[in-house]
């Protein structure tokens, strides 16, 4: 009789340990999904990362294995930055965006709607980052990143946001020149 009681007690103890383990796992799953839901409600990405830190936007073009051959062009060699053609010599809107990046020495330029949808980007695959940054701009646009700049522009009664990344702070003259060039590009291509 005592051995039956001992085996029943051991069985009940094992069931109790199993139930407690399952409860711990279920609580961890619930906490995980509540945290993700809270992040989505706040408007941040579901991936937990520090708020002020932004991941770098990858370079759009891989580095060529060999340096490109020098161009034999009959036009003047080095045009000043203000004379860079941003429309006529370009194949599409991305070419014009690339010209602005070259003209003002920008790392990246993304045009989004006020809702965070990417209209055009020099770099593919930045939709999540652009949505996050547009949300940041709508909440006040404060950032510790000195190279991150927001430039609201109007195009055909639509409010767009230009997100600029540079290795420096842009001055007012550069910002006004970029805004003027962006208006020309949007009117030309869109």
N, C-alpha and C positions, 0 to 999 in steps of 0.2 A: 504494500500500500504506500509505503514511504517513497519507493522508487517511482511510482506513478505520479505522486504528488510533485516530486522533484522534476520529472520530465515535463509535466504540465506547467510548472513554474518557469522552467527554462524556455519552453515554447512561448508562453505569454510574454516573457522578457524579450525574446527575439522579435515578436510581433510589435511590441512597444517601441523597440529601437528602430525597426523598419518604418513605422508610422511617423515617428519623430523626424527621421531622415527625409521622408517624403514631404513633410511639412516645411522643413528648412529649404528644400529645393523649390517648392511651390512659392514660398515667400520671396526667394531670390528672383524667380521669374517674374512675379508680380511687380517687384521693385524695379527691375530692369525695364519692363514695358511702361510703367508709370513715369520713369525718368525720360524715356524716349518721347512719350506723349507730352510731357511737360516741355521738353525742348521744342517740339513741333508747335505747341501753342505759343511759346515765346517767339517763334519765328526763326530760331536758329536751326542749324542742321542737326540731324539725329545723331551724328557722330560727336562724341564728347571731346572737345578740344578747348584750349584756353581762348577766351573771347578776343583779346587784343592781338593775338598772334594770327597772322594770315600765312597760308602756305604760298610759296612762290608760284607764279604762273609760269608754266613751262615755255621754253622757247619754241616758236612755231616751226622753225626750219632746222633740221639736223645740220650739224657741221659737215660741210663737204669734205671728202677724203683728200682732195687736192685743191689747192687754191684755184679760184676761177681764172680763166685766161683773161688778160687785159682786153678791155673793149676798145675797139678802134672806132671812135665816134668823132664826127666832124664838128660837133658842137663844142662850146667852151668847156674846158676841163672841169673845174670845180665851181659849181654855182654857189652863191651865198645861200644861207639857210632860208631867207625870205623869198628867194627866187625858185625854190623847188616846186616843180609842177605837180599838183596833187590830183588833177582830173584827166586831162587830155592824153597823157602818156600812160594811163592806167587801164588795165584790162577789165577790172571790176571794182566794187566798193572796197574789197579787202586790199587791193593795190593802193587805193587812196588812203586807207587807214595806215598801211605800211609807210606811205610817203610822209604822213604826219608824224609817225613815230620817228622816222629818220630825220625829219626836219627839226623836231624839237628834242631829239635825243630821249625818247620815251621808251621804257621797257615794254609797255603794253597799253592798249587802248581798247575798251569795250563799250559799246553803245547798248543800253537796255531801255525797256519801257519803264514806266513808273512802278509797275508791278514786279519788276525784276526779270522779265523775259529778255533774253539776249536777242538784239536785232542784228548786230554784226560784231564780230570779234576778230582780232588779228590772230588769236590763239584758239584752236579748237578745244572743246571740253571744259569750258569755264562756266557752264550754266549754273552749277551749284554755288560757286564762289561769287558770281555776279548777283545771284538772288540774295545771298547773305549780305553783300556789300550794299545793294540797293536798300535792303531793310535797314541796315545801319544808317544809311543816308537819311531815310525817312524818319528815323528816331533821333536825328540831330547831327549826324555826320561826324561825330567826334571819334578820332582815332589817334593812336600813338605813332602810327606809321607816317613819317614825314614825306615819304615818296608817294603816298596815296592821295589823289585829288578827285573831287567830285565836281562835275560841271553840268548843271542843268541846262538843257537847250529845248527850244520849241521848234517843232517841225509840223507844218500843216495842222495846227491846233492840237497837236499831240505833244505832251510833255515827255521828253526823253532825258536820260541821264547818261553822261559820258563819264566813265571811270578810267582815270589815268594812273599809270604807275611810272614813276621816274626815280632816278637815283639821287634826286635833289628836290628842293622845294622850288616850285614854279613861281615866278614873279607875276605881277598884275599884267604887264605888257605881253608876256608869253600866254597867259590865260586868255586875254582878249584876242590874241592872234589865233589861238587854237579854236576859240569859239567862232570866230569869223570863218576859218577854214572848215570847221564842222558844218556850218550852215551851207557853205558852198557844196560840200560833199553830199549832204543829205538832199539838197535841191537837185543835184546832178543825177544821183543814183536812185533815189527813192521817190 
